[in-house]
Amino acid sequence: MPPPLPLVQGTLDLLVLRTLAPAPMHGYGIATRVHERTSAALAIEDAALYQALHRLEHKKWEAPYWGVSENNRKAKFYELTTEGRQQLRAESSTWKSYAQAVSLVLEPS
């Protein structure tokens, strides 16, 4: 299996927002979910993930709270705010437009 791809700058926040959309999760759960959903093509380093989570909290796009994990351990969970859901919609739209434009350039003429 090839090593995970490096994350393109600016995509981590979008990946975290999208991963939190269905339900609150703790940090390890977020990293695991991204890894699984991308068939191991993307892996998020712990330091980068927690920097992103702090950044999103500062922007009020997610709100942390303490809870109990599936392993019955105390864990910090992260939940999208209304502003975070709005940002997810905006960033998703922008990202799809960007990816479509790049794909057009990559196609043979």
C-alpha positions in Angstrom: 0.0 0.0 0.0 1.4 3.4 -0.9 2.0 6.0 1.8 -0.8 8.4 2.6 -0.9 11.5 0.4 0.1 14.9 1.9 -2.9 17.1 2.6 -3.3 20.1 0.2 -3.0 23.3 2.2 -6.4 24.5 3.3 -8.2 21.1 3.1 -7.9 20.0 6.7 -10.5 22.4 8.0 -12.9 21.2 5.4 -12.3 17.6 6.1 -12.8 18.1 9.8 -16.0 20.1 9.3 -17.4 17.4 6.9 -16.4 14.6 9.3 -18.2 16.4 12.2 -21.4 17.1 10.2 -23.3 13.9 11.0 -22.4 13.8 14.7 -19.9 15.0 17.4 -16.7 13.1 17.5 -13.4 13.1 19.5 -10.1 13.8 17.8 -9.0 10.1 17.4 -12.4 9.4 15.9 -12.1 12.2 13.4 -8.6 11.1 12.2 -9.8 7.5 12.0 -12.9 8.4 10.0 -11.0 10.4 7.4 -8.5 7.6 7.1 -11.3 5.1 6.6 -13.4 7.2 4.2 -10.3 7.8 2.0 -9.3 4.1 1.9 -6.1 5.1 3.8 -5.2 7.6 1.1 -5.2 10.4 3.7 -3.8 10.4 7.2 -4.0 13.3 9.6 -1.1 13.9 11.9 -2.2 14.5 15.5 -0.5 17.9 15.8 -2.1 19.1 12.6 -5.6 17.8 13.7 -5.5 19.5 17.1 -4.3 22.7 15.5 -7.2 22.6 13.1 -9.6 21.9 15.9 -8.3 24.8 18.0 -8.6 27.0 14.9 -12.2 25.9 14.2 -13.1 26.5 17.8 -11.6 30.0 17.7 -13.7 30.8 14.6 -16.7 29.4 16.5 -17.3 26.7 13.8 -17.2 23.9 16.3 -17.7 23.7 20.0 -15.9 21.2 22.2 -17.3 19.4 25.3 -16.1 16.6 27.6 -17.8 13.3 27.4 -17.2 9.5 27.6 -15.8 7.6 24.6 -16.8 4.2 23.4 -13.9 2.8 25.5 -15.5 4.4 28.6 -12.8 7.0 28.9 -13.0 10.7 29.3 -12.6 12.4 25.9 -13.0 15.8 24.4 -15.7 15.8 21.7 -16.2 18.4 19.0 -19.6 19.4 17.6 -20.4 21.7 14.6 -22.1 24.9 15.4 -24.6 26.6 13.1 -21.8 28.8 11.8 -19.7 25.7 11.2 -22.5 24.1 9.1 -22.7 27.3 7.1 -19.0 27.4 6.6 -19.0 23.7 5.5 -21.6 24.5 2.8 -19.6 27.4 1.6 -16.2 25.6 1.6 -17.7 22.5 0.0 -19.0 24.6 -2.9 -15.7 26.4 -3.3 -13.7 23.1 -3.2 -16.0 21.4 -5.8 -15.6 24.3 -8.1 -11.8 24.3 -7.6 -11.5 20.5 -8.1 -13.6 20.7 -11.3 -11.4 23.5 -12.7 -8.2 21.5 -11.9 -9.7 18.4 -13.5 -10.4 20.4 -16.7 -6.8 21.4 -16.9 -5.6 17.8 -16.3 -7.8 16.4 -19.2 -6.0 16.1 -22.5 -7.1 18.8 -25.0 
